[in-house]
Amino acid sequence: MESRISGHTKLYCLIGSPVGHSGSPAMYNYSFERTGIDAAYLAFNIPLEETEKAVQALKTLGVGGFNVTMPDKTAVASYLDALSPAAKLIGACNTVTVGEDGKLTGHNTDGMGFVRNLHEHGIEVKGKRLVVLGAGGAATAICVQAALDGAAEIAIFNRGQGDFFPNGQRTVEKLRQAVPACRASITPLEDKDALARAVADCDILVNATRVGMKPLDGETLIDPALFRPELVVADTVYNPRETRMIQEAKAAGCRAAIGGIGMLLWQGVAAFKLFTGKDMPAQEVLEKFFS
């Protein structure tokens, strides 16, 4: 990389805490080199309380753009000049672009990555009925993007206790106001009969919870008896590559059983496009960093 750095090299970066485990620097720097872009990507450990200072510093430094990870995704939205429609509805940003006038615009590519991952498997969300398990950040991004992309109905299921259920209620209300053509609802996950009816009527079932991820890798929220050949099953969990839910969906012969690694890749591809206007070499990146 040293041979690529010059006085004209544009800086891009990731902020959040912790960031030491992130694969973003390797993925972006490889893509910059492969596409001939004079840029470099670093990761900065920025705790929540330092978010505003970090945004102002990056603006002063004239960075080309930056990504945002937890716990800064929600806080950063307050310090930007504008938000994309999805980011405004979600209330959180994972990508910030810098205009020629220096104005910062927040985007959320998590939902974009999920929808693109479905598309790569031959599945479109337009006109479809979704059941989404969870009401946290990933679930919110998926629900908002799916609604904006024309989903007919989104039924959210989340445990009735805790902070996420009220967040899901807020998401439903936002969608009702901003995307009234998409019917949105939220139901306690404990209502097993309602969940079974919703899964029986939906086209796409999405797990956007941590269930399936270590140390919950042996668990699932869905009775495999609910799976059927025409159902699409998708997970946001990417470690392990195939959760118990995805394995059982495959065994049941579902139309598609899609793991979360593609969502991780395609949200990065979307951010790269926003940053540079160019396409990330997605297949190369997939083979090099996600295999």
Disulfide bonds with the S-S distance in Angstrom:
none
